[in-house]
Amino acid sequence: MDMHKEAAISGEKVELLKAALSKLRSLGIEKSAVISRDGTMLAADVPPGEEHKIYAAMYAAMLGSAEGAASELRLGVPRRVVMDVGKKKVIVEGAGPMALIVALVGSAAQYQKAAPDIDRAASEVKAIMAK
C-alpha cells in the first residue's frame, strides 16, 4: 500500500471530515487527523508545511494492536489509546469500522476537557464515513 496517496473517498466526504476536524481546533485541539483503519490519511488539520501521512499507518497499527490485546484479555474493544508525550497527549480513537481520529492536546487538564469533544468528532466521522 502506498501511504503517500490519499484514500479514494469523495471530495464531499473529505470536506465534511475537514470541517469536523476544524471544530476540534476551535475547541483547543492542537492538531487532528482522520485515518482509515488500514492506515491511509483521509483528512488532516495541521499547520501548513507539516506532513503526517507517513505516521498514519503507525496510528492505525497502534489502535489495532490495543484492540487485539484487549480482545486477548477478554476486556472488550477499547475506545481510545492515549499516549503521553511530555506535557501533551496523542489520542487515537476509533470512529467506526472504517476510520479513526487522532488528536493532539496540551495538558492533562485540557485532555479531560477535550475527551468529550473528541468522542463527538469520532461519532461525526463515523456518520460521514457511513454515507
Solvent accessible surface area in square Angstrom, and as a share of the most:
residue,aa,sasa,rsa
1,M,148,0.66
2,D,71,0.37
3,M,52,0.23
4,H,117,0.52
5,K,136,0.58
6,E,93,0.42
7,A,31,0.24
8,A,113,0.88
9,I,44,0.22
10,S,61,0.39
11,G,53,0.51
12,E,126,0.56
13,K,36,0.15
14,V,23,0.13
15,E,108,0.48
16,L,59,0.29
17,L,0,0.00
18,K,90,0.38
19,A,49,0.38
20,A,1,0.01
21,L,0,0.00
22,S,62,0.40
23,K,108,0.46
24,L,3,0.01
25,R,99,0.36
26,S,93,0.60
27,L,87,0.43
28,G,35,0.34
29,I,4,0.02
30,E,56,0.25
31,K,56,0.24
32,S,5,0.03
33,A,8,0.06
34,V,0,0.00
35,I,0,0.00
36,S,15,0.09
37,R,80,0.29
38,D,92,0.48
39,G,0,0.00
40,T,11,0.06
41,M,11,0.05
42,L,3,0.02
43,A,4,0.03
44,A,36,0.28
45,D,30,0.16
46,V,38,0.22
47,P,48,0.30
48,P,137,0.86
49,G,86,0.83
50,E,65,0.29
51,E,110,0.49
52,H,46,0.20
53,K,45,0.19
54,I,67,0.34
55,Y,99,0.38
56,A,1,0.00
57,A,27,0.21
58,M,114,0.51
59,Y,44,0.17
60,A,10,0.08
61,A,58,0.45
62,M,50,0.23
63,L,1,0.00
64,G,36,0.35
65,S,76,0.49
66,A,29,0.22
67,E,41,0.19
68,G,37,0.35
69,A,56,0.43
70,A,13,0.10
71,S,71,0.46
72,E,136,0.61
73,L,123,0.61
74,R,212,0.77
75,L,131,0.65
76,G,44,0.42
77,V,123,0.71
78,P,37,0.23
79,R,151,0.55
80,R,48,0.18
81,V,31,0.18
82,V,59,0.34
83,M,73,0.33
84,D,99,0.51
85,V,79,0.45
86,G,79,0.76
87,K,179,0.76
88,K,81,0.34
89,K,31,0.13
90,V,15,0.09
91,I,0,0.00
92,V,0,0.00
93,E,8,0.03
94,G,21,0.20
95,A,3,0.02
96,G,17,0.17
97,P,113,0.71
98,M,94,0.42
99,A,0,0.00
100,L,1,0.00
101,I,0,0.00
102,V,12,0.07
103,A,1,0.00
104,L,32,0.16
105,V,0,0.00
106,G,10,0.10
107,S,56,0.36
108,A,59,0.46
109,A,77,0.60
110,Q,51,0.22
111,Y,27,0.10
112,Q,126,0.56
113,K,143,0.60
114,A,3,0.03
115,A,15,0.11
116,P,60,0.38
117,D,15,0.08
118,I,1,0.00
119,D,41,0.21
120,R,150,0.55
121,A,6,0.05
122,A,6,0.05
123,S,71,0.46
124,E,55,0.25
125,V,0,0.00
126,K,107,0.46
127,A,57,0.44
128,I,8,0.04
129,M,11,0.05
130,A,83,0.64
131,K,153,0.65
